[in-house]
Amino acid sequence: MQTGSTKAVLHRRLQSITAAAFFLAAALAPASADMIDTSGMEPWEVCALCHSLDGNSRMAKFPKLAGQRPDYIEKQVRDFHDGNRSNDGGQMQAISTEVAQTDLSDIATYFSGLTAPAAILSGGSSEAAARLFNDGRDDLPACLSCHGQSDPALPLAPWLEAQHADYIAKQLYDFRDGKRTNDPDGLMQSIARQLTDEDIQDLAVFIAAQERPERTP
């Protein structure tokens, strides 16, 4: 966990990077790894250009990393670096080359140690989504059967609550359509293929509106 003074110093350092550099790195495609001079930055500050220093990104294109499971964060960066996962425009593939693989544990520890994001209340969730998330249905297990477990045997199932709804929906669509394939044993692809567009939209809104309970990473 970062101290208040450490966070303040890091915040001031992050502010020294211009907004123009941020938006160039986030928006241009294909992304280039040499768009931003990252010399002298802490490894997590590079990630904070898009995901924010407090781990609560302002744009749904970038997932919130605060309070996320460290093993999950580390795996995703490795998957982008190794070509096992891609994203629109290649930003993550490019930025993953800006951090040393030996720094991934420190990056994951930094973001996982931040306060988890607050729920995003929108009033648009449905009872069907609540049942699917908490209990499942005949053709699907409950989302919480993996994503709610603090079992050390499931370190790669991310916490979902309070994530951007649009980000959740996009990942489910990508799993369903075969655009994202880095899930262990293809489990999420199999589940997502059984979800309708309405299921995905309802689930995304419902999950974003849930407070995340305290869990052991």
Secondary structure, DSSP 8 states (H G I E B T S, - for coil): ---HHHHHHHHHHHHTS-HHHHHHHHH-SS--TTSS--TT--HHHHHHHHH-TTS--SSTTS---TT--HHHHHHHHHHHHHTS---GGGHHHHHTTSS-GGGHHHHHHHHHTS--------S---HHHHHHHHT-BTTB--THHHHT---TT-TTS---TTS-HHHHHHHHHHHHHTS---SGGGHHHHHHTT--HHHHHHHHHHHHTS-------
